[in-house]
Amino acid sequence: MERLLDPPRTSTQSGADISCWRVHREGESLELLEWRDDQGLLLESELDTGLGPIRCRLVERKQAISAADEPGPELMRSTLLEVRMMPSASDRIVTAGYHVRFKGPSDRLEALPLVAGAQRVRRLGQQVFEFEIDASRGSPATPDELVDPVYRTPSLALDSADPAIIEFTSRALESAPEGTLDRAERLRTSVDRHLQHKSLSSALASASEVVRSRSGDCTEHAMLLAAAFRAAGIPSRVAIGLVHTELGGGEPPAFVWHMWTQGLIGDQWYDFDSTRRHRFDGGHLLMGLDALSNDAAGPNMATLLGLVGRLRVEVVMIDGVALETSKESS
């Protein structure tokens, strides 16, 4: 924590001295600005994200209540990434190559997995990377990942010991074909059928909540599938990144922020997206992984938030066909 205003400014309303502090938490790449009075009371804060600054201000109760009736900011549109020459039917792509340019501090790239599931990443420049996706392949687990219980044991988010999740998993695997990959695919399609109400209102519900409510968006699909994997004896984790999708309403297709699941089949991590037609496809870009353990040892979500609005994506290859690229991407 570092004080930026020295000497402090004086508030015209209360007469108190106000200091501005830059707050940087260990393990996080985002910085928070805080304005506090001489008693330490937090008066205002500002968090810089790729969507613009998020400001919180201490106000009177009446003012806060009246603000609730005002229209909120349109965040969804600002997170969309339209990509030139990207086919609209991206869920049919098997192999793809992308050049991804990051804007902002380079420490926000620390959580970027270089080899994980279908994806391989190679640095082309200081903040330019080549993403190569082959939806048919997995990636070898590290020796630590092969034995780490964090991918196998229940957690608050992924309570694979919940009787409702165990029952869901058992029903889904009735008469399932032999082979772990086939069983995992059966669970993937079962999750999609189970979530009958596709909505954005669940706000990162736990797998236990999802299996009962039968509603949610991509995050809830990913959570329930990861928990069902563990209930079936398949180590799992969630993947956070981007997916290319149709938006409807006259909007062009675009990359949107997304969550899916990875399962450890034998000694390989494979990607499973229960919101898509096929197990996985080349319309995905992986930015981070998380086992969702109780000790929160996975990549910091604040770091991933710092990437929102700071990416530029260019497609350079689709199913073996090279596409024209801009000079800036190389």
N, C-alpha and C positions, 0 to 999 in steps of 0.2 A: 504494500500500500504506500503510495507516494502522494504528498500534498503538492498541488499544482498552484494554488493561490497563496502567495506569501508576499505581503501581508494579506490576511483574509479580507474579503469585501464585507461591507456592512449592509444588512437588510434595511430597506427603506420602510418596511412595514413594522417589524418587531424591534429594530435597533440592534439585533444580535449580530455577532460576527459570523460570517459564513465562509467555510473553507471547502474547496473542491479537491477531491481525492481521486487518484487513479488506482483502481483495484484490479489486481491480476491474481487469480487463484491458481495455485500450483496444479499443473496438468491440463489447464485450459488455455486456449489461444485467444479467446475474446477478452477484451478489457472493458471494464465498467467504470463510468465516471459517477461519483457521488458528491452531492452538495449537502453538508451537514452544518448545523449551528454549533455554537460554542459549548452546548450541552451534549453534543453527539447525536442529536435528533436528525434522522434522514429526511431532508426536505425535497430532494429531487435526485433522480438517477437517469443515466442515459447509456444504452447499450448499442454499439455500432454493429449492425448486421448487413448482409448483402441486400436486404430489403429496405435499407435506410435505418436511421436511428430509432430505437424504441425508447420513449421517454415516459417515466413515471413521476408524478408530482403530488406532493401532499397538499390537499385542498380541503375546504369546508365540506361537511357531509352533504349539504344541499346541492352544491356544485357537482359533486361526484355522482349523486343520484340523477341529476338532470342530464349529465353526459351519457348515461346509459341509454337514453332515448335517441341519441344521435346515431346516424349510420356509421359503422366501423370502417376501417381502411380495407381496401380490396387487396388482400395479400396473395390470393391464389394466382391471379393474373401475373403478378410480378415474379413468381417463381417458375413460370413456364419458360422452356427453352425450345424455340422453333429452330429446326435444322434443315438447311437447304439440301435437296436431293434425297432426303430420307423417305423411303417408301411408306405409304400409309399403313399397309398391312405388315407392320413390323413384327407381329407375333409369328410370322412364318419364316423369319430370318434365322438361319442356323449359324453362319459365321459373319462377323462384321469387324471393321476397323474404324477407330475414331481418333481424331486429334482433339485433345481437351486442353484448353488454356485456362489457367487459374489467375484471378486478379486478387491482389491483396497479400498479406504477410505469408511467407512460405511456410511458417510453422503450422499453419492450418492444414497442411498436407501430410502431417506426421501419421495420421490414422489411415492413410490410403494404402490398402493392401496391394502388393505388387503381384502376388500369385495367390489366387483364391477362387475355387470353383472353376467356372468357365472362363474366367478373365485372367489375362496377363497384361502387365503395365510396364512400359519402358519410357524412361525420361528422354525427351528430345531436346529440351532446353531448360532454362532455370525454372520456368513455370508452365512448360508445355510437355504433355505426356501423350504417348500413343497407347490406346486401349485396344487390345485384341480379344475378341469374344468368339468362342467356339462352344455353342450351347450343348454339343454332344459330349463334351469332356468334363472331367473333374480335375481336382488338383490334389497332389499328395499331402496328407496330413503330416505335421511335424511329429517327431518322437514324443514331445510333451503333449501334443493334442491327442495322440492315440491313447494316452492313459489319464488325462486330466478329467477328474470327476465333474468339473464345472459344466461339461457338455452333456452329462448323463443324469445328474441329480435334479430333483424338483427345486423350484425357487418360487418366490412370491408371484412373479410374473408368469412363470411356466410351471404350474403345480401339476406335474405329471402323475402325482400320487392321488390327485382328486378323483373320487369315485366316478364322477360324471365324465371326466376325461378318459378314465380307464374304460368305462362302458362304451363311450363313443368310439374309442380305438378298437375295442374288441368287435363291435358291430361292423366297423368298416373293413376289418380284416377277415371276416367270415368268408370262407372258401377263396381266400386270396391266393394267387399263384405263388409257388415257391420262389425264393430269391429275394434278397433284401431290397434291391432296386425296384422290383415289381411291387413289393409290399409298400414301399415308400410312395410310389406313384398312386397306389390305391388310396392311401391316406390323403394325398394331395387333392384328388378329385372328390373325395368324401367331404373334405373341409369346404370346398366350393359349394357343394350341394347343401351342406348343413347350414351355412350362413344364408338364410333366405332373404334377409333384409339388408341390402347393400346400402349403407348409409355412412355419413361422416360424423355422427353424433356420439360415438363411443369414446373418443379421446384416449386412445391407447389403453383399452381395457385389458385386464389380465386374461389369460387363457381360460381360467375358471369362469369368469364373467361371460366370455364369448360363447363357450359351449352351452351356456344356459340361455343367453339372450338371443343367440342365433342371428346376430346382427353385427355390422361393422364394415370397415373399409379394408384397405390392403394391410394395415398394421394388425388388425384383428385376425385376418386370414393367416398372416405370418406367425402370430403368437400361438394360435390354436394348433397349427401344423407342427410347430417346433415342440410344443408340449406333447402332442400325439406321437411324434417321433420318439421322444424319450420314453413314453409309456410303452411303446413297442420295442424298446431296447435299441433304438437308433440314436446315437449322439447327435445333437443339433445346436444350431445358433441362428440368429437372425441377421439378415443382410440389409443394409441401408444404402440407397442410391437413387438412381433415376431409371424411369422406364418410358419408352416412347409409346404413345397411345392416342387413340381417337378421343376428342373432347366433346364432340356434338355441339349443337346450338350454333352451327355455322363457323365454329372456331377451327383453324387448321390443326392437324396433329402436332404434338409437341412432346418433349421430354418433361415429365413431372416427377416430383420426389415420391419415393416409393419404398416399401419394405417387402421382403420375401424371406425365404427360409433356406438354410443349407443343412444337409444331412450327411453324416459320415457313413459311407457305404464301403465296408472293408477298410482300406486305408486311404480312401479318396473322399474329398468333400465335393458333393454335387449340389447344384442349385435346383430349388423347387419353388415355383410361383403358382399358388393355388388360385390366383385371379386370372390366369391366362389360359389359352386354349391348349397349349402344349406344356410339358414339364418345365421347359425354359426356352428362351429364344435370344437372338442377338440384339434385341432392342433394349437391353439392360446395361447400365453402367454402375458398377459397385464402388461405393465410396467408404464404407466402414462395416465392421462386423461386431457383434455383441452376443455373448452367451446369456445375457440377462440374468446373471447370478445375483444373489442377495448382497454380495459385497461390491457390486457395481465396478468390477475390475475391467470391464470392456472399454472400448474407445469412448472418450467423453462426447456426449451429445452436443455440448456447447461448441466443440470443435467442428462437428458436422454442420451445425447451424451456421457457423462462420463461412461455409462454402456456398450457402444459398444466395443466389443472386450474383455470385462471383465466378461463374463458369461460362465458357463459350465452347460449344461442341460443334465439330465438323466431321461428317461421315466421309471416310476415304475409301472404304471397301465394303461391298455387300455380296455375300455368298461367292467370294472369289473374283468378283468384278471390281477392278480399281476405278475410282471416281476422280474427277478433277478436283484438285485441292488448291487452296489459296496460298500465296507465298508466306502470309503471316503465320500459318499453322506449322510451317516447317522450321 
